[in-house]
Amino acid sequence: MGYRILETDDIPAYLRERGHWVETADPQVREVSDGNMNRVFLASNADGTRSLALKQALPWVRVAGPSWPMNPDRADAEARAYEQVARVAPDKIPAIHGYDPENYALVMEDMSDLEVLRTLLNQGAPYGPHTSARTGEFVAQFSFATSDFGMASADRKTLIAASVSPELCKITEDVVLSEPYIEHEHNHWHEGLDDLAREFRADSRLRTEVADLRHTFMTSAQALLHGDLHTGSIMVGAREGAPVIRVFDPEFSFVGPIGYDLGLYWANVLVSEERARALGSLSDHADQLRLSWEAFETEFRRLWPTRVDTFFDDAYLDRFLRKVWTESIGYAGTEIIRRIIGFAHLTDLTTLPDPVPASRRTLLLGRELVVRREELTSPQAVRDAVASLG
């Protein structure tokens, strides 16, 4: 039949055809799309006791329309990532009920009882004691299982071949790791940041360090990544009295440097902290980088004895984790910078009454993280860098 763009009225019949809906009455369907890329629908029965979510990748960026074409096979990458994570961390992703590769559509659990982490933080809520730790565990479990430590060499080569995503990787290489440091039509910023935007474009040391991180991103195939891990791709809440997180939207998934996923999350953590500082509502923000790193490192070390290639000894593990830390700090810096003077800004800052002071502080921190990543060897060193901004 071929690929077709699903509309709200198509969803009941589609779910029946795929075997996802067997109740006599058709589900009630509403579109809840709010991301940049895809369409999302919720289908539920009349009393709300059964519900499903359906996500379809469009052949363009949803918020731009056909003027920005995008291959919908990014949904293949998302389905592949969910399949891998389900083997090692099923409690940290939505339950997937089926994937239709012909229509690039995923049917999954309805998570509308949970809240997007960024939304809660912007409303002044704390992270709580579990969110960042579980996120760090997620990165460790996912990355270890899909690395040469956790996967047989032949299987790894197959995974790498299947996970090549040139179109989406090129977006990251450009939007995150190149464009903010040159004159480009995608870049925009508040007029109160004109001087810093110029300085960053003229800063040869910064550009060289970003080039190094960009090359690592392009060439380091350490593990399968989420690829877009930020506070807007994590849902949190409670079920049966227990805290819950669900990491979603891994459509930028590819095999790359582990530090990229951690760095994206840390960038968002640090930006959220600046928002809270500007509003005078700091709570547990300062602990989140440390909590996520400690959970990541603890879980990675716990998994280490299960490695398939025992040639890599404990001394090598120490060296490897130091490298992951350093790269994570650098990528956190690049993500901060692009979210302020590049493309796709964060509501954490843009919705402040006056976004300029917090944006300036955060931009300067981003540069520090990039150029001093070899010196910032611990969470406390990062805290000191934040404090030095005044």
VENGI-V252028 format. One record per residue. SS is DSSP state (~ for helix, > for strand, _ for the rest). PSI is psi as a letter, one per 20 degrees, with the letter a starting at -180 (NA if undefined). D_LAST is the distance of its C-alpha to the last C-alpha in whole Angstrom. Layout:
BEGIN
SS_PSI_D_LAST / SS_PSI_D_LAST
END
This chain:
BEGIN
__h_61 / __r_58 / __p_54 / __q_54 / __p_51 / __p_51 / __r_51 / ~_g_51 / ~_i_55 / ~_i_55 / ~_g_53 / ~_g_56 / ~_h_59 / ~_g_56 / ~_h_55 / ~_g_59 / ~_h_60 / __i_57 / __j_58 / __i_55 / __o_57 / __i_60 / __q_60 / __g_63 / __q_61 / __q_58 / __q_55 / >_p_53 / >_p_50 / >_q_47 / >_p_45 / __k_41 / __p_40 / __j_36 / __r_35 / __h_35 / __h_38 / >_r_40 / >_q_43 / >_p_43 / >_q_45 / >_p_46 / >_p_50 / >_q_51 / __r_54 / __h_55 / __j_54 / __j_51 / __i_52 / __p_51 / >_q_49 / >_q_48 / >_q_45 / >_p_46 / >_p_44 / >_p_45 / >_p_44 / __r_45 / __k_46 / >_r_43 / __p_40 / __g_40 / __i_38 / __h_39 / ~_a_43 / ~_i_45 / ~_i_44 / __n_41 / >_q_44 / __p_43 / __p_45 / __i_45 / __j_46 / ~_h_42 / ~_h_44 / ~_g_46 / ~_g_42 / ~_g_41 / ~_g_44 / ~_g_44 / ~_g_41 / ~_g_42 / ~_g_45 / ~_g_43 / ~_h_41 / ~_h_44 / ~_h_45 / ~_h_42 / __l_40 / ~_h_42 / ~_i_40 / ~_j_37 / >_r_38 / __q_41 / __p_44 / >_p_46 / >_i_50 / >_q_51 / >_p_50 / >_n_52 / __h_51 / __h_54 / __j_52 / __l_48 / >_p_48 / >_p_47 / >_p_48 / >_r_45 / >_q_45 / __p_43 / __k_40 / __i_40 / __i_39 / __r_36 / >_q_33 / >_p_30 / ~_g_27 / ~_g_25 / ~_g_27 / ~_g_26 / ~_g_23 / ~_h_23 / __i_25 / __j_22 / __q_24 / __r_23 / __h_24 / __r_26 / __i_27 / __h_29 / ~_g_28 / ~_h_25 / ~_g_28 / ~_h_31 / ~_g_29 / ~_g_29 / ~_g_32 / ~_g_33 / ~_g_32 / ~_g_33 / ~_g_37 / ~_g_37 / ~_g_36 / ~_g_38 / ~_h_41 / __j_41 / __r_40 / __i_43 / __h_42 / __i_43 / __p_46 / __q_49 / ~_g_49 / ~_g_51 / ~_h_50 / ~_g_46 / ~_h_48 / ~_g_49 / ~_g_46 / ~_g_44 / ~_g_47 / ~_h_47 / __j_43 / __p_43 / __m_41 / ~_h_41 / ~_g_40 / ~_h_37 / ~_h_36 / ~_h_36 / ~_g_34 / ~_g_31 / ~_h_32 / ~_g_32 / ~_h_29 / __g_27 / __k_27 / __g_29 / ~_h_29 / ~_i_25 / ~_j_25 / __r_28 / __p_30 / __q_31 / __h_33 / __h_31 / __q_27 / __q_26 / __r_23 / __q_21 / ~_h_22 / ~_j_19 / ~_j_18 / ~_g_21 / ~_g_19 / ~_h_17 / ~_g_20 / ~_g_22 / ~_g_20 / ~_h_20 / ~_h_24 / ~_i_24 / __n_22 / ~_h_25 / ~_g_23 / ~_g_22 / ~_h_25 / ~_g_27 / ~_h_25 / ~_h_25 / ~_h_29 / ~_g_29 / ~_h_28 / ~_g_30 / ~_h_33 / ~_g_32 / ~_h_32 / ~_h_35 / ~_i_37 / __o_36 / __m_38 / __g_37 / >_r_38 / >_p_38 / __q_35 / __g_34 / __i_32 / __l_30 / __o_29 / __r_26 / ~_i_25 / ~_i_28 / ~_k_31 / >_p_30 / >_q_32 / >_r_32 / >_b_34 / >_q_37 / >_p_40 / __k_43 / __j_40 / >_q_38 / >_q_35 / >_p_35 / >_q_34 / >_o_35 / >_p_34 / __r_36 / __l_36 / __l_36 / __i_38 / __j_36 / __p_37 / __r_38 / >_o_38 / >_a_35 / __p_32 / ~_h_31 / ~_i_28 / ~_g_28 / ~_g_28 / ~_g_26 / ~_g_23 / ~_g_24 / ~_g_23 / ~_h_20 / ~_g_19 / ~_h_20 / ~_g_18 / ~_h_15 / ~_g_15 / ~_h_17 / ~_g_14 / ~_h_12 / ~_g_15 / ~_h_15 / ~_g_12 / ~_h_12 / ~_i_16 / __k_15 / __k_17 / __p_15 / __e_18 / __j_19 / ~_g_17 / ~_i_15 / ~_i_18 / ~_h_20 / ~_g_19 / ~_g_21 / ~_g_24 / ~_g_25 / ~_g_25 / ~_g_27 / ~_g_29 / ~_g_30 / ~_g_30 / ~_g_32 / ~_h_34 / ~_g_35 / ~_h_36 / ~_h_38 / ~_i_40 / ~_g_40 / __i_44 / __j_45 / __q_44 / __h_47 / __o_47 / __i_47 / __h_47 / __o_43 / __a_43 / ~_h_40 / ~_h_38 / ~_h_38 / ~_g_36 / ~_g_33 / ~_g_33 / ~_g_33 / ~_h_31 / ~_h_28 / ~_g_29 / ~_g_28 / ~_g_25 / ~_g_24 / ~_h_25 / ~_g_24 / ~_g_20 / ~_g_21 / ~_h_23 / ~_g_20 / ~_g_18 / ~_h_21 / ~_g_22 / ~_g_18 / ~_g_19 / ~_h_22 / ~_i_21 / ~_h_19 / ~_j_21 / __c_25 / __q_27 / __m_27 / __r_24 / __p_22 / ~_h_23 / ~_g_20 / ~_g_18 / ~_h_21 / __j_22 / __q_19 / __g_20 / __o_18 / ~_i_17 / ~_g_15 / ~_g_11 / ~_h_11 / ~_h_14 / ~_g_12 / ~_g_9 / ~_h_11 / ~_g_13 / ~_h_11 / ~_g_11 / ~_g_15 / ~_g_15 / ~_g_14 / ~_h_16 / ~_g_19 / ~_h_19 / __k_18 / __h_20 / __h_22 / __h_20 / __n_18 / __j_21 / __r_20 / ~_h_18 / ~_h_16 / ~_h_15 / ~_g_14 / ~_g_12 / ~_h_10 / ~_g_10 / ~_g_8 / ~_h_6 / __i_5 / __i_4 / __NA_0
END
